[in-house]
Amino acid sequence: MQLITTHICMAKDLGVHGNLFGGIMMAWIDEAASSMAVSLCYTPNMVTVKVDELVFKRKVKEGFLIRIYGEVIKIGNTSITFAIEARKVSVYTGEEDVVVHTQITFVRIDEEGRPTPIPTLVKERYKHLAPA
């Protein structure tokens, strides 16, 4: 998996129990995966169409770094799917623990919002992942 982005868990990101609010984490994941989709598919016209189950494994307290990693796991004619992991990182030890993982799918669209093919160059790069 490659590192996509890093965030700092700050007081403004905490929920009522003093942990990182799940909705904030979900937004960070969507934004990170979106930036990866846009970069890989050479267009700003990528939209989220599916987020699989998010499994929250660890709580995150204020002051921890969150690193979001991703990798392409599937590519179709108009869609691309990523495996995503968010890991909390101790600034003292550098130790990383997976906080949440999911899969997220994006579709490339045209100016009218209709699905449009992902460039051949991109599909060729990931052809080993394409459906049979």
matplotlib code that plots the C-alpha trace (Angstrom):
import matplotlib.pyplot as plt

x = [0.0, 1.2, 0.8, -1.9, -2.2, -1.6, -3.8, -3.3, -6.1, -7.0, -9.5, -11.9, -12.0, -13.1, -16.6, -18.4, -16.3, -12.9, -12.0, -11.7, -15.3, -16.0, -17.6, -14.3, -12.4, -14.9, -14.5, -10.7, -10.9, -13.2, -11.0, -7.8, -9.2, -10.7, -7.3, -5.8, -8.5, -8.2, -4.4, -4.4, -7.2, -6.1, -9.4, -11.1, -14.3, -14.3, -17.2, -17.6, -20.1, -19.5, -17.9, -17.8, -18.1, -15.8, -14.4, -13.2, -10.6, -8.9, -9.8, -7.8, -7.0, -5.9, -2.3, -2.0, -1.1, -3.4, -1.8, -4.1, -2.8, -4.3, -3.8, -5.7, -7.4, -9.8, -10.3, -13.1, -14.1, -15.4, -14.6, -11.6, -11.6, -9.1, -8.3, -7.8, -6.2, -6.1, -3.4, -2.8, 0.8, 2.5, 4.6, 6.9, 7.6, 6.5, 4.5, 1.5, -1.8, -4.6, -7.6, -10.0, -10.0, -12.4, -12.8, -14.0, -15.1, -15.1, -16.6, -15.1, -17.8, -18.2, -19.4, -23.1, -22.4, -22.5, -20.0, -17.1, -14.2, -11.0, -8.1, -6.5, -3.1, -4.5, -6.3, -3.1, -1.2, -3.7, -4.8, -3.7, -6.6, -9.3, -12.3, -12.0]
y = [0.0, 3.5, 6.5, 8.9, 11.5, 12.3, 14.1, 15.1, 14.2, 17.5, 18.6, 19.8, 16.2, 14.5, 13.2, 13.2, 10.3, 12.1, 9.9, 10.8, 11.1, 8.3, 10.7, 12.7, 9.5, 8.6, 12.0, 11.7, 8.2, 9.4, 12.4, 10.4, 7.7, 10.4, 12.1, 8.8, 8.1, 11.5, 11.2, 7.7, 8.3, 11.7, 13.5, 15.5, 13.8, 10.8, 10.1, 7.8, 5.1, 2.6, 2.3, -1.1, -1.8, 0.3, -1.7, 0.5, -1.5, 1.1, 4.4, 7.5, 10.1, 13.7, 14.2, 11.0, 11.1, 9.3, 8.0, 6.8, 4.2, 2.8, 0.4, -0.4, -3.8, -3.8, -1.9, -2.0, -0.1, 3.0, 2.1, 1.7, 0.1, 0.7, -1.1, 1.6, 1.5, 4.3, 3.8, 5.8, 6.7, 7.4, 10.6, 9.2, 5.8, 5.8, 2.7, 2.3, 0.5, -0.1, 1.9, 1.2, -0.5, -0.6, -0.8, 2.1, 2.3, 5.4, 5.9, 8.2, 10.5, 13.0, 16.6, 15.4, 12.9, 9.8, 7.0, 7.3, 4.9, 5.1, 5.8, 2.8, 3.7, 3.3, 0.1, -1.3, -0.5, -2.5, -5.1, -7.9, -6.7, -6.4, -8.7, -11.8]
z = [0.0, -0.7, 1.6, 0.3, 3.1, 6.7, 9.3, 12.9, 15.3, 16.9, 19.6, 16.9, 15.4, 18.7, 19.4, 22.8, 24.2, 23.5, 20.5, 16.9, 15.5, 13.0, 10.5, 10.4, 9.7, 7.0, 5.3, 5.5, 3.8, 1.1, 0.4, 0.3, -2.0, -4.2, -4.6, -5.5, -8.1, -9.6, -9.9, -11.3, -13.8, -15.1, -14.5, -11.7, -12.7, -10.4, -8.0, -5.1, -5.8, -3.1, 0.3, 1.8, 5.4, 7.6, 10.5, 13.3, 15.2, 17.4, 19.0, 18.2, 20.8, 20.3, 19.1, 17.1, 13.4, 11.0, 7.9, 5.1, 2.7, -0.4, -3.3, -6.5, -6.1, -9.1, -12.3, -14.8, -17.9, -15.9, -12.3, -10.0, -6.5, -3.7, -0.5, 2.1, 5.5, 8.1, 10.7, 13.9, 14.4, 17.7, 17.3, 20.1, 18.7, 15.1, 15.8, 13.4, 14.3, 11.8, 13.0, 10.1, 6.8, 3.8, 0.1, -1.9, -5.6, -7.9, -11.3, -14.0, -15.3, -18.1, -17.8, -17.7, -15.0, -17.2, -16.7, -19.2, -19.8, -17.8, -20.1, -21.8, -20.4, -16.8, -17.6, -19.1, -16.0, -13.9, -16.4, -14.0, -11.8, -14.5, -14.3, -16.5]

ax = plt.figure().add_subplot(projection="3d")
ax.plot(x, y, z, "-o")
ax.set_aspect("equal")
plt.show()
